[in-house]
Amino acid sequence: MAFRQDVDGEGDFGFDVLLACPEDDCPGPAWTPVYNAGDLYKAYRGALDNDEDLICTHCGPRTEIGSDDLLAEAS
Ligand SMILES: [Zn+2]
């Protein structure tokens, strides 16, 4: 687990937390925003692994995983 500050320019949250991509066989790390210590704790426990805000650097947003639309702007 790692943290980054708002490096993708969305500007609506302070930190992302690094998670494994929920997709099997995906090599890419995924990020999901955390807003407070409670979210951080949930991420630590794995509760955010399927968070709808999760964005995989390889697959794209969680909501689009399974489609062919890659998140070009996040790479
Ligand atoms: Zn992925």
PDB file of the backbone (N, CA, C, O) and the ligand in Angstrom, with CONECT records:
HET     ZN  A 101       1
ATOM      1  N   MET A   1       0.841  -1.184   0.000  1.00  0.00           N
ATOM      2  CA  MET A   1       0.000   0.000   0.000  1.00  0.00           C
ATOM      3  C   MET A   1       0.884   1.245   0.000  1.00  0.00           C
ATOM      4  O   MET A   1       1.872   1.325   0.731  1.00  0.00           O
ATOM      5  N   ALA A   2       0.519   2.183  -0.810  1.00  0.00           N
ATOM      6  CA  ALA A   2       1.298   3.400  -0.884  1.00  0.00           C
ATOM      7  C   ALA A   2       0.347   4.564  -1.121  1.00  0.00           C
ATOM      8  O   ALA A   2      -0.834   4.374  -1.412  1.00  0.00           O
ATOM      9  N   PHE A   3       0.867   5.730  -0.996  1.00  0.00           N
ATOM     10  CA  PHE A   3       0.031   6.908  -1.158  1.00  0.00           C
ATOM     11  C   PHE A   3       0.629   7.857  -2.172  1.00  0.00           C
ATOM     12  O   PHE A   3       1.847   7.922  -2.339  1.00  0.00           O
ATOM     13  N   ARG A   4      -0.213   8.570  -2.829  1.00  0.00           N
ATOM     14  CA  ARG A   4       0.267   9.650  -3.663  1.00  0.00           C
ATOM     15  C   ARG A   4      -0.674  10.816  -3.464  1.00  0.00           C
ATOM     16  O   ARG A   4      -1.855  10.650  -3.161  1.00  0.00           O
ATOM     17  N   GLN A   5      -0.135  11.959  -3.637  1.00  0.00           N
ATOM     18  CA  GLN A   5      -0.999  13.120  -3.618  1.00  0.00           C
ATOM     19  C   GLN A   5      -1.629  13.273  -4.988  1.00  0.00           C
ATOM     20  O   GLN A   5      -1.331  12.524  -5.918  1.00  0.00           O
ATOM     21  N   ASP A   6      -2.486  14.240  -5.090  1.00  0.00           N
ATOM     22  CA  ASP A   6      -3.289  14.401  -6.296  1.00  0.00           C
ATOM     23  C   ASP A   6      -2.423  14.703  -7.500  1.00  0.00           C
ATOM     24  O   ASP A   6      -2.178  15.863  -7.833  1.00  0.00           O
ATOM     25  N   VAL A   7      -1.960  13.641  -8.153  1.00  0.00           N
ATOM     26  CA  VAL A   7      -1.057  13.821  -9.285  1.00  0.00           C
ATOM     27  C   VAL A   7      -1.777  13.756 -10.620  1.00  0.00           C
ATOM     28  O   VAL A   7      -1.177  14.040 -11.657  1.00  0.00           O
ATOM     29  N   ASP A   8      -3.033  13.392 -10.615  1.00  0.00           N
ATOM     30  CA  ASP A   8      -3.733  13.223 -11.887  1.00  0.00           C
ATOM     31  C   ASP A   8      -4.623  14.402 -12.232  1.00  0.00           C
ATOM     32  O   ASP A   8      -5.348  14.378 -13.226  1.00  0.00           O
ATOM     33  N   GLY A   9      -4.562  15.429 -11.405  1.00  0.00           N
ATOM     34  CA  GLY A   9      -5.214  16.671 -11.765  1.00  0.00           C
ATOM     35  C   GLY A   9      -6.709  16.710 -11.540  1.00  0.00           C
ATOM     36  O   GLY A   9      -7.360  17.690 -11.900  1.00  0.00           O
ATOM     37  N   GLU A  10      -7.267  15.667 -10.953  1.00  0.00           N
ATOM     38  CA  GLU A  10      -8.706  15.689 -10.724  1.00  0.00           C
ATOM     39  C   GLU A  10      -9.060  16.638  -9.587  1.00  0.00           C
ATOM     40  O   GLU A  10     -10.096  17.302  -9.606  1.00  0.00           O
ATOM     41  N   GLY A  11      -8.191  16.683  -8.618  1.00  0.00           N
ATOM     42  CA  GLY A  11      -8.301  17.721  -7.626  1.00  0.00           C
ATOM     43  C   GLY A  11      -9.422  17.593  -6.613  1.00  0.00           C
ATOM     44  O   GLY A  11      -9.644  18.507  -5.819  1.00  0.00           O
ATOM     45  N   ASP A  12     -10.127  16.483  -6.627  1.00  0.00           N
ATOM     46  CA  ASP A  12     -11.265  16.384  -5.721  1.00  0.00           C
ATOM     47  C   ASP A  12     -10.970  15.510  -4.513  1.00  0.00           C
ATOM     48  O   ASP A  12     -11.864  15.221  -3.718  1.00  0.00           O
ATOM     49  N   PHE A  13      -9.739  15.096  -4.376  1.00  0.00           N
ATOM     50  CA  PHE A  13      -9.358  14.373  -3.179  1.00  0.00           C
ATOM     51  C   PHE A  13      -7.881  14.560  -2.930  1.00  0.00           C
ATOM     52  O   PHE A  13      -7.139  14.941  -3.835  1.00  0.00           O
ATOM     53  N   GLY A  14      -7.455  14.302  -1.735  1.00  0.00           N
ATOM     54  CA  GLY A  14      -6.085  14.583  -1.367  1.00  0.00           C
ATOM     55  C   GLY A  14      -5.141  13.433  -1.604  1.00  0.00           C
ATOM     56  O   GLY A  14      -3.980  13.645  -1.953  1.00  0.00           O
ATOM     57  N   PHE A  15      -5.624  12.201  -1.418  1.00  0.00           N
ATOM     58  CA  PHE A  15      -4.743  11.051  -1.509  1.00  0.00           C
ATOM     59  C   PHE A  15      -5.426   9.922  -2.257  1.00  0.00           C
ATOM     60  O   PHE A  15      -6.646   9.760  -2.226  1.00  0.00           O
ATOM     61  N   ASP A  16      -4.601   9.162  -2.919  1.00  0.00           N
ATOM     62  CA  ASP A  16      -5.055   7.870  -3.417  1.00  0.00           C
ATOM     63  C   ASP A  16      -4.308   6.795  -2.632  1.00  0.00           C
ATOM     64  O   ASP A  16      -3.204   7.010  -2.132  1.00  0.00           O
ATOM     65  N   VAL A  17      -4.934   5.664  -2.547  1.00  0.00           N
ATOM     66  CA  VAL A  17      -4.253   4.529  -1.937  1.00  0.00           C
ATOM     67  C   VAL A  17      -4.040   3.473  -3.008  1.00  0.00           C
ATOM     68  O   VAL A  17      -4.908   3.210  -3.840  1.00  0.00           O
ATOM     69  N   LEU A  18      -2.852   2.876  -2.959  1.00  0.00           N
ATOM     70  CA  LEU A  18      -2.487   1.882  -3.962  1.00  0.00           C
ATOM     71  C   LEU A  18      -3.014   0.520  -3.552  1.00  0.00           C
ATOM     72  O   LEU A  18      -2.753   0.031  -2.452  1.00  0.00           O
ATOM     73  N   LEU A  19      -3.769  -0.083  -4.474  1.00  0.00           N
ATOM     74  CA  LEU A  19      -4.328  -1.407  -4.234  1.00  0.00           C
ATOM     75  C   LEU A  19      -3.986  -2.300  -5.410  1.00  0.00           C
ATOM     76  O   LEU A  19      -3.546  -1.831  -6.460  1.00  0.00           O
ATOM     77  N   ALA A  20      -4.193  -3.579  -5.219  1.00  0.00           N
ATOM     78  CA  ALA A  20      -4.075  -4.498  -6.345  1.00  0.00           C
ATOM     79  C   ALA A  20      -5.315  -4.366  -7.213  1.00  0.00           C
ATOM     80  O   ALA A  20      -6.417  -4.134  -6.716  1.00  0.00           O
ATOM     81  N   CYS A  21      -5.119  -4.519  -8.524  1.00  0.00           N
ATOM     82  CA  CYS A  21      -6.264  -4.500  -9.426  1.00  0.00           C
ATOM     83  C   CYS A  21      -7.169  -5.689  -9.137  1.00  0.00           C
ATOM     84  O   CYS A  21      -6.686  -6.799  -8.913  1.00  0.00           O
ATOM     85  N   PRO A  22      -8.475  -5.463  -9.140  1.00  0.00           N
ATOM     86  CA  PRO A  22      -9.402  -6.570  -8.871  1.00  0.00           C
ATOM     87  C   PRO A  22      -9.485  -7.577 -10.013  1.00  0.00           C
ATOM     88  O   PRO A  22      -9.993  -8.685  -9.842  1.00  0.00           O
ATOM     89  N   GLU A  23      -8.985  -7.181 -11.170  1.00  0.00           N
ATOM     90  CA  GLU A  23      -9.016  -8.105 -12.298  1.00  0.00           C
ATOM     91  C   GLU A  23      -7.956  -9.187 -12.139  1.00  0.00           C
ATOM     92  O   GLU A  23      -6.807  -8.890 -11.811  1.00  0.00           O
ATOM     93  N   ASP A  24      -8.333 -10.422 -12.367  1.00  0.00           N
ATOM     94  CA  ASP A  24      -7.352 -11.500 -12.369  1.00  0.00           C
ATOM     95  C   ASP A  24      -6.381 -11.294 -13.517  1.00  0.00           C
ATOM     96  O   ASP A  24      -6.763 -10.829 -14.591  1.00  0.00           O
ATOM     97  N   ASP A  25      -5.138 -11.638 -13.284  1.00  0.00           N
ATOM     98  CA  ASP A  25      -4.110 -11.585 -14.322  1.00  0.00           C
ATOM     99  C   ASP A  25      -3.732 -10.174 -14.733  1.00  0.00           C
ATOM    100  O   ASP A  25      -2.968 -10.010 -15.684  1.00  0.00           O
ATOM    101  N   CYS A  26      -4.220  -9.177 -14.076  1.00  0.00           N
ATOM    102  CA  CYS A  26      -3.847  -7.808 -14.427  1.00  0.00           C
ATOM    103  C   CYS A  26      -2.549  -7.440 -13.730  1.00  0.00           C
ATOM    104  O   CYS A  26      -2.424  -7.618 -12.518  1.00  0.00           O
ATOM    105  N   PRO A  27      -1.581  -6.928 -14.482  1.00  0.00           N
ATOM    106  CA  PRO A  27      -0.302  -6.573 -13.887  1.00  0.00           C
ATOM    107  C   PRO A  27      -0.286  -5.182 -13.258  1.00  0.00           C
ATOM    108  O   PRO A  27       0.664  -4.812 -12.568  1.00  0.00           O
ATOM    109  N   GLY A  28      -1.334  -4.429 -13.500  1.00  0.00           N
ATOM    110  CA  GLY A  28      -1.305  -3.019 -13.135  1.00  0.00           C
ATOM    111  C   GLY A  28      -1.730  -2.748 -11.708  1.00  0.00           C
ATOM    112  O   GLY A  28      -2.605  -3.425 -11.170  1.00  0.00           O
ATOM    113  N   PRO A  29      -1.114  -1.767 -11.107  1.00  0.00           N
ATOM    114  CA  PRO A  29      -1.598  -1.302  -9.814  1.00  0.00           C
ATOM    115  C   PRO A  29      -2.865  -0.471  -9.996  1.00  0.00           C
ATOM    116  O   PRO A  29      -3.092   0.109 -11.058  1.00  0.00           O
ATOM    117  N   ALA A  30      -3.658  -0.423  -8.982  1.00  0.00           N
ATOM    118  CA  ALA A  30      -4.888   0.351  -9.016  1.00  0.00           C
ATOM    119  C   ALA A  30      -4.872   1.342  -7.855  1.00  0.00           C
ATOM    120  O   ALA A  30      -4.252   1.114  -6.817  1.00  0.00           O
ATOM    121  N   TRP A  31      -5.568   2.437  -8.071  1.00  0.00           N
ATOM    122  CA  TRP A  31      -5.622   3.475  -7.048  1.00  0.00           C
ATOM    123  C   TRP A  31      -7.077   3.760  -6.711  1.00  0.00           C
ATOM    124  O   TRP A  31      -7.947   3.699  -7.580  1.00  0.00           O
ATOM    125  N   THR A  32      -7.329   4.061  -5.484  1.00  0.00           N
ATOM    126  CA  THR A  32      -8.660   4.521  -5.121  1.00  0.00           C
ATOM    127  C   THR A  32      -8.502   5.689  -4.162  1.00  0.00           C
ATOM    128  O   THR A  32      -7.592   5.688  -3.332  1.00  0.00           O
ATOM    129  N   PRO A  33      -9.363   6.672  -4.264  1.00  0.00           N
ATOM    130  CA  PRO A  33      -9.225   7.835  -3.388  1.00  0.00           C
ATOM    131  C   PRO A  33      -9.597   7.513  -1.955  1.00  0.00           C
ATOM    132  O   PRO A  33     -10.524   6.747  -1.692  1.00  0.00           O
ATOM    133  N   VAL A  34      -8.868   8.103  -1.044  1.00  0.00           N
ATOM    134  CA  VAL A  34      -9.232   8.028   0.365  1.00  0.00           C
ATOM    135  C   VAL A  34      -9.419   9.451   0.866  1.00  0.00           C
ATOM    136  O   VAL A  34      -8.639  10.351   0.553  1.00  0.00           O
ATOM    137  N   TYR A  35     -10.452   9.625   1.636  1.00  0.00           N
ATOM    138  CA  TYR A  35     -10.837  10.969   2.051  1.00  0.00           C
ATOM    139  C   TYR A  35     -10.521  11.251   3.508  1.00  0.00           C
ATOM    140  O   TYR A  35     -10.442  12.406   3.926  1.00  0.00           O
ATOM    141  N   ASN A  36     -10.342  10.191   4.276  1.00  0.00           N
ATOM    142  CA  ASN A  36     -10.153  10.386   5.705  1.00  0.00           C
ATOM    143  C   ASN A  36      -9.543   9.111   6.290  1.00  0.00           C
ATOM    144  O   ASN A  36      -9.319   8.131   5.579  1.00  0.00           O
ATOM    145  N   ALA A  37      -9.286   9.142   7.561  1.00  0.00           N
ATOM    146  CA  ALA A  37      -8.636   8.003   8.207  1.00  0.00           C
ATOM    147  C   ALA A  37      -9.501   6.759   8.169  1.00  0.00           C
ATOM    148  O   ALA A  37      -8.983   5.643   8.144  1.00  0.00           O
ATOM    149  N   GLY A  38     -10.799   6.938   8.163  1.00  0.00           N
ATOM    150  CA  GLY A  38     -11.689   5.787   8.084  1.00  0.00           C
ATOM    151  C   GLY A  38     -11.547   5.060   6.762  1.00  0.00           C
ATOM    152  O   GLY A  38     -11.497   3.831   6.717  1.00  0.00           O
ATOM    153  N   ASP A  39     -11.481   5.842   5.671  1.00  0.00           N
ATOM    154  CA  ASP A  39     -11.268   5.232   4.365  1.00  0.00           C
ATOM    155  C   ASP A  39      -9.912   4.544   4.307  1.00  0.00           C
ATOM    156  O   ASP A  39      -9.769   3.468   3.727  1.00  0.00           O
ATOM    157  N   LEU A  40      -8.936   5.175   4.909  1.00  0.00           N
ATOM    158  CA  LEU A  40      -7.593   4.613   4.918  1.00  0.00           C
ATOM    159  C   LEU A  40      -7.592   3.262   5.622  1.00  0.00           C
ATOM    160  O   LEU A  40      -6.954   2.310   5.174  1.00  0.00           O
ATOM    161  N   TYR A  41      -8.306   3.199   6.711  1.00  0.00           N
ATOM    162  CA  TYR A  41      -8.395   1.956   7.469  1.00  0.00           C
ATOM    163  C   TYR A  41      -9.115   0.886   6.654  1.00  0.00           C
ATOM    164  O   TYR A  41      -8.709  -0.275   6.640  1.00  0.00           O
ATOM    165  N   LYS A  42     -10.173   1.285   5.986  1.00  0.00           N
ATOM    166  CA  LYS A  42     -10.894   0.337   5.143  1.00  0.00           C
ATOM    167  C   LYS A  42      -9.986  -0.192   4.026  1.00  0.00           C
ATOM    168  O   LYS A  42      -9.995  -1.384   3.720  1.00  0.00           O
ATOM    169  N   ALA A  43      -9.207   0.706   3.428  1.00  0.00           N
ATOM    170  CA  ALA A  43      -8.294   0.292   2.371  1.00  0.00           C
ATOM    171  C   ALA A  43      -7.270  -0.693   2.915  1.00  0.00           C
ATOM    172  O   ALA A  43      -6.943  -1.689   2.270  1.00  0.00           O
ATOM    173  N   TYR A  44      -6.776  -0.404   4.095  1.00  0.00           N
ATOM    174  CA  TYR A  44      -5.792  -1.274   4.719  1.00  0.00           C
ATOM    175  C   TYR A  44      -6.363  -2.666   4.936  1.00  0.00           C
ATOM    176  O   TYR A  44      -5.653  -3.662   4.799  1.00  0.00           O
ATOM    177  N   ARG A  45      -7.625  -2.736   5.269  1.00  0.00           N
ATOM    178  CA  ARG A  45      -8.284  -4.016   5.517  1.00  0.00           C
ATOM    179  C   ARG A  45      -8.753  -4.677   4.222  1.00  0.00           C
ATOM    180  O   ARG A  45      -9.259  -5.799   4.253  1.00  0.00           O
ATOM    181  N   GLY A  46      -8.593  -3.999   3.087  1.00  0.00           N
ATOM    182  CA  GLY A  46      -8.998  -4.594   1.821  1.00  0.00           C
ATOM    183  C   GLY A  46     -10.435  -4.296   1.453  1.00  0.00           C
ATOM    184  O   GLY A  46     -10.939  -4.803   0.451  1.00  0.00           O
ATOM    185  N   ALA A  47     -11.100  -3.478   2.254  1.00  0.00           N
ATOM    186  CA  ALA A  47     -12.522  -3.218   2.012  1.00  0.00           C
ATOM    187  C   ALA A  47     -12.761  -2.344   0.786  1.00  0.00           C
ATOM    188  O   ALA A  47     -13.888  -2.242   0.300  1.00  0.00           O
ATOM    189  N   LEU A  48     -11.705  -1.719   0.290  1.00  0.00           N
ATOM    190  CA  LEU A  48     -11.864  -0.855  -0.882  1.00  0.00           C
ATOM    191  C   LEU A  48     -11.370  -1.536  -2.160  1.00  0.00           C
ATOM    192  O   LEU A  48     -11.258  -0.898  -3.207  1.00  0.00           O
ATOM    193  N   ASP A  49     -11.081  -2.812  -2.067  1.00  0.00           N
ATOM    194  CA  ASP A  49     -10.540  -3.496  -3.245  1.00  0.00           C
ATOM    195  C   ASP A  49     -11.504  -3.475  -4.422  1.00  0.00           C
ATOM    196  O   ASP A  49     -11.084  -3.535  -5.578  1.00  0.00           O
ATOM    197  N   ASN A  50     -12.771  -3.393  -4.131  1.00  0.00           N
ATOM    198  CA  ASN A  50     -13.766  -3.321  -5.198  1.00  0.00           C
ATOM    199  C   ASN A  50     -14.517  -1.995  -5.165  1.00  0.00           C
ATOM    200  O   ASN A  50     -15.656  -1.899  -5.621  1.00  0.00           O
ATOM    201  N   ASP A  51     -13.876  -1.000  -4.631  1.00  0.00           N
ATOM    202  CA  ASP A  51     -14.483   0.315  -4.559  1.00  0.00           C
ATOM    203  C   ASP A  51     -14.806   0.840  -5.948  1.00  0.00           C
ATOM    204  O   ASP A  51     -14.008   0.698  -6.874  1.00  0.00           O
ATOM    205  N   GLU A  52     -15.967   1.441  -6.088  1.00  0.00           N
ATOM    206  CA  GLU A  52     -16.370   1.885  -7.427  1.00  0.00           C
ATOM    207  C   GLU A  52     -15.522   3.049  -7.927  1.00  0.00           C
ATOM    208  O   GLU A  52     -15.538   3.356  -9.119  1.00  0.00           O
ATOM    209  N   ASP A  53     -14.784   3.696  -7.036  1.00  0.00           N
ATOM    210  CA  ASP A  53     -13.900   4.785  -7.447  1.00  0.00           C
ATOM    211  C   ASP A  53     -12.501   4.299  -7.808  1.00  0.00           C
ATOM    212  O   ASP A  53     -11.635   5.077  -8.210  1.00  0.00           O
ATOM    213  N   LEU A  54     -12.306   3.005  -7.656  1.00  0.00           N
ATOM    214  CA  LEU A  54     -10.999   2.444  -7.940  1.00  0.00           C
ATOM    215  C   LEU A  54     -10.653   2.629  -9.422  1.00  0.00           C
ATOM    216  O   LEU A  54     -11.478   2.397 -10.305  1.00  0.00           O
ATOM    217  N   ILE A  55      -9.438   3.044  -9.661  1.00  0.00           N
ATOM    218  CA  ILE A  55      -8.962   3.197 -11.030  1.00  0.00           C
ATOM    219  C   ILE A  55      -7.681   2.396 -11.183  1.00  0.00           C
ATOM    220  O   ILE A  55      -6.685   2.659 -10.510  1.00  0.00           O
ATOM    221  N   CYS A  56      -7.717   1.426 -12.065  1.00  0.00           N
ATOM    222  CA  CYS A  56      -6.520   0.636 -12.366  1.00  0.00           C
ATOM    223  C   CYS A  56      -5.727   1.360 -13.439  1.00  0.00           C
ATOM    224  O   CYS A  56      -6.287   1.826 -14.432  1.00  0.00           O
ATOM    225  N   THR A  57      -4.419   1.450 -13.233  1.00  0.00           N
ATOM    226  CA  THR A  57      -3.597   2.129 -14.233  1.00  0.00           C
ATOM    227  C   THR A  57      -3.520   1.324 -15.516  1.00  0.00           C
ATOM    228  O   THR A  57      -3.138   1.848 -16.562  1.00  0.00           O
ATOM    229  N   HIS A  58      -3.876   0.074 -15.439  1.00  0.00           N
ATOM    230  CA  HIS A  58      -3.832  -0.789 -16.619  1.00  0.00           C
ATOM    231  C   HIS A  58      -5.213  -0.919 -17.267  1.00  0.00           C
ATOM    232  O   HIS A  58      -5.334  -0.829 -18.489  1.00  0.00           O
ATOM    233  N   CYS A  59      -6.231  -1.126 -16.471  1.00  0.00           N
ATOM    234  CA  CYS A  59      -7.584  -1.401 -16.976  1.00  0.00           C
ATOM    235  C   CYS A  59      -8.430  -0.148 -17.095  1.00  0.00           C
ATOM    236  O   CYS A  59      -9.361  -0.109 -17.899  1.00  0.00           O
ATOM    237  N   GLY A  60      -8.129   0.865 -16.320  1.00  0.00           N
ATOM    238  CA  GLY A  60      -8.992   2.029 -16.287  1.00  0.00           C
ATOM    239  C   GLY A  60      -9.879   1.993 -15.052  1.00  0.00           C
ATOM    240  O   GLY A  60      -9.664   1.196 -14.139  1.00  0.00           O
ATOM    241  N   PRO A  61     -10.872   2.860 -15.040  1.00  0.00           N
ATOM    242  CA  PRO A  61     -11.767   2.938 -13.882  1.00  0.00           C
ATOM    243  C   PRO A  61     -12.469   1.613 -13.624  1.00  0.00           C
ATOM    244  O   PRO A  61     -12.782   0.869 -14.553  1.00  0.00           O
ATOM    245  N   ARG A  62     -12.706   1.336 -12.375  1.00  0.00           N
ATOM    246  CA  ARG A  62     -13.403   0.123 -11.980  1.00  0.00           C
ATOM    247  C   ARG A  62     -14.729  -0.023 -12.725  1.00  0.00           C
ATOM    248  O   ARG A  62     -15.117  -1.129 -13.102  1.00  0.00           O
ATOM    249  N   THR A  63     -15.405   1.071 -12.928  1.00  0.00           N
ATOM    250  CA  THR A  63     -16.712   1.015 -13.578  1.00  0.00           C
ATOM    251  C   THR A  63     -16.588   0.622 -15.043  1.00  0.00           C
ATOM    252  O   THR A  63     -17.574   0.241 -15.674  1.00  0.00           O
ATOM    253  N   GLU A  64     -15.377   0.715 -15.584  1.00  0.00           N
ATOM    254  CA  GLU A  64     -15.175   0.370 -16.984  1.00  0.00           C
ATOM    255  C   GLU A  64     -14.369  -0.911 -17.161  1.00  0.00           C
ATOM    256  O   GLU A  64     -14.146  -1.358 -18.286  1.00  0.00           O
ATOM    257  N   ILE A  65     -13.936  -1.496 -16.063  1.00  0.00           N
ATOM    258  CA  ILE A  65     -13.212  -2.758 -16.165  1.00  0.00           C
ATOM    259  C   ILE A  65     -14.160  -3.801 -16.746  1.00  0.00           C
ATOM    260  O   ILE A  65     -15.287  -3.973 -16.281  1.00  0.00           O
ATOM    261  N   GLY A  66     -13.689  -4.468 -17.738  1.00  0.00           N
ATOM    262  CA  GLY A  66     -14.536  -5.412 -18.442  1.00  0.00           C
ATOM    263  C   GLY A  66     -14.922  -4.884 -19.813  1.00  0.00           C
ATOM    264  O   GLY A  66     -15.334  -5.649 -20.685  1.00  0.00           O
ATOM    265  N   SER A  67     -14.790  -3.588 -20.002  1.00  0.00           N
ATOM    266  CA  SER A  67     -15.002  -3.029 -21.331  1.00  0.00           C
ATOM    267  C   SER A  67     -13.644  -2.873 -22.009  1.00  0.00           C
ATOM    268  O   SER A  67     -12.607  -3.159 -21.409  1.00  0.00           O
ATOM    269  N   ASP A  68     -13.654  -2.439 -23.208  1.00  0.00           N
ATOM    270  CA  ASP A  68     -12.410  -2.261 -23.942  1.00  0.00           C
ATOM    271  C   ASP A  68     -11.863  -0.847 -23.840  1.00  0.00           C
ATOM    272  O   ASP A  68     -10.840  -0.523 -24.444  1.00  0.00           O
ATOM    273  N   ASP A  69     -12.535  -0.024 -23.090  1.00  0.00           N
ATOM    274  CA  ASP A  69     -12.108   1.365 -22.975  1.00  0.00           C
ATOM    275  C   ASP A  69     -10.987   1.485 -21.957  1.00  0.00           C
ATOM    276  O   ASP A  69     -11.216   1.310 -20.761  1.00  0.00           O
ATOM    277  N   LEU A  70      -9.815   1.772 -22.403  1.00  0.00           N
ATOM    278  CA  LEU A  70      -8.701   1.970 -21.507  1.00  0.00           C
ATOM    279  C   LEU A  70      -8.642   3.420 -21.060  1.00  0.00           C
ATOM    280  O   LEU A  70      -9.104   4.325 -21.754  1.00  0.00           O
ATOM    281  N   LEU A  71      -8.075   3.613 -19.911  1.00  0.00           N
ATOM    282  CA  LEU A  71      -8.034   4.962 -19.371  1.00  0.00           C
ATOM    283  C   LEU A  71      -6.759   5.643 -19.837  1.00  0.00           C
ATOM    284  O   LEU A  71      -5.781   5.751 -19.097  1.00  0.00           O
ATOM    285  N   ALA A  72      -6.796   6.096 -21.068  1.00  0.00           N
ATOM    286  CA  ALA A  72      -5.602   6.664 -21.674  1.00  0.00           C
ATOM    287  C   ALA A  72      -5.085   7.858 -20.894  1.00  0.00           C
ATOM    288  O   ALA A  72      -3.875   8.037 -20.758  1.00  0.00           O
ATOM    289  N   GLU A  73      -5.982   8.663 -20.390  1.00  0.00           N
ATOM    290  CA  GLU A  73      -5.548   9.891 -19.730  1.00  0.00           C
ATOM    291  C   GLU A  73      -4.920   9.632 -18.367  1.00  0.00           C
ATOM    292  O   GLU A  73      -4.306  10.535 -17.799  1.00  0.00           O
ATOM    293  N   ALA A  74      -5.056   8.433 -17.833  1.00  0.00           N
ATOM    294  CA  ALA A  74      -4.478   8.154 -16.517  1.00  0.00           C
ATOM    295  C   ALA A  74      -3.070   7.591 -16.618  1.00  0.00           C
ATOM    296  O   ALA A  74      -2.394   7.431 -15.602  1.00  0.00           O
ATOM    297  N   SER A  75      -2.635   7.301 -17.789  1.00  0.00           N
ATOM    298  CA  SER A  75      -1.320   6.685 -17.932  1.00  0.00           C
ATOM    299  C   SER A  75      -0.282   7.734 -18.268  1.00  0.00           C
ATOM    300  O   SER A  75       0.894   7.409 -18.428  1.00  0.00           O
TER     301      SER A  75
HETATM  302 ZN    ZN A 101      -6.253  -3.797 -13.886  1.00  0.00          ZN2+
END
